[in-house]
Amino acid sequence: MMNSGDNGSITVVIPVWNEAESLDELIGETAGALREESWNAILVDDGSTDGTWKKIVELARKYPVTGIRFGANCGKAAALSAGFAEARGDYIATMDGDLQDDPAEIPLLIQEMRSRGLDLISGWKKVRHDPAGKRIPSKLFNAVVGISTGIRLHDFNCGLKVYRKQTAKSLELYGEMHRYTPVLAARKGFRVGEKPVNHRPRKHGNSKYGMARFFRGYSDLITVLFLGRYSFRPLHFFGGIGTALSLTGFAVTLYLSILWFGGEPIGRRPLLLLGVFLMLAGFQFISMGLLGEMILRFNPGRPYSITSRTE
């Protein structure tokens, strides 16, 4: 067991949506797993329509639990963002609320994180107790994310993760971005790894994940890739496309100009319209890149994250 005096406090952030039947057992297990640690839990009720909030209020009287309630269902990324904003622990662990994640893994993940010098460690459901209709798309998703981002993890979407506080606080989550927290953290220079964890069959209720969420996740992957590479240099993206289009259009019109000087009529050739269109489109892309650079000049944001400092 960890020595909490050496390792710091732990905040467990748990987004829940219609998981009233699971919460007693989940928090009881968490309390048992972390009984020798300084810990607290933040339960974020993401607009549940069953008795989830009532159960959270009851648990807050018995355990070091804080409840946050959304007026409507806003999604897991929003729930995690709210939990991270409230978290005060040196380590911030996340779990799903369906009892498939094992709280006993949290101390082991923190030990692994410390021994490897990581800032974020993700669970890997190596032996997964889900139907094939969920496992197969998940494997495809993880493969595509790994290839496209260069971050090689087996299970990006595992709900069981542990972050150092500064890592979690630096992440901006919305949409389906909770799937990409290892990618977002790595893009900011934090050290990311994974560890196999125990995964359990669902006991109560039904899975909240379907094919529609996987498709939305792929859409957000495009956003992650774009923002990771070009959010602070938009002209590199739009300017590159614009330059390619403009040069292609210029080559087409130059070719037609040579034909025209040779006495060949070009006024009715569709190629003339294509050349003019490509040059105009290229100019527009370059203009968008310049506008993006001007916006950044007046609202530069912060393109870096401080991973450590001396006292």
C-alpha positions, 0 to 999 in steps of 0.5 A: 500500500502507498504511503500517503505522506510520501505520495500526496492526496488523491481526488477521484472524479467520477462522472455519472449518468443514471447510475443510482444502483451502482453508487453505494458499492462504488464509493464503498469500494473506493473508500476501502481501496484508499482507506490508508490515503488522504482522499476525496471523491467528486461525483458529477451527476450529468443530468441523471433522470433516476435517483442518482442525485439523491444517492449522491447526497446520501453518500456525501453524508457518509464519505468525503464525497462532493456532488456536482449536478448538471441541469441537463446531460452535457456529456462526459467531457464536460463532467470531467472538466467540472470535476477537474476544476473542483479537484484539489488532490495532488493526484486526480483519478478518474473512473466510470460510474458503472462498477466496471472500473476497479478502485483497487487499481488506483494505488497501483496506477499511482505507484506505476506513475511514480516509478516511471516518472509519468504525468498521466497513466491510463488503464488498459483493459487487457482482458475486457468484459464487454460484448464484441459489438463494443470491443471491435469498434474500440480496437479499430478506434484505438488503432486509428488514434495511435497511428494518426497521433503517434501516441501508442496506447492500447486503450485511449478510452479507458475511464480509469486514469490517474493524472498529476494535478497540473496535468489535469488542470491544463486540459480543456475538455469539450465534445468527446475530447475525454477520449483524447486526454492522453493525446492532449497531455502529450501535446503539452509535453507531459509524459504519458503511459499505460498499465493493464488494469482489472476490468469487470462486467457491468452489473446494473443498467445498460451501456451508455456508449453506442456507434454514434459516439464512436463516429462523434469521437472520430470527428473530434479526432480531426479537431485534436489533430488540427489544434495540436499542430496548428492552433498557434500557427494557423497560417501554416495550415491555411497558407499551405493549402492556399499556396498550393491552390494558387500555384496550380491555378497560376500554372494553368493560366500560364499554360493558357496564356502561352497558347493565347500568345500563339494564336489559339483562342482560350475564351471558351475553355473550361480550363481557364475558369478552373485556373482563375477559380484555383487562384481565387480559392488560394487567395481566400485560404491565405487570407483566412490564415492571416486573419487567424494570425491577427486574432492570435496576436490580440488573443495569444493564449498560452501555447505551453504548459509548465510541467514542473518548477523549483520551489 
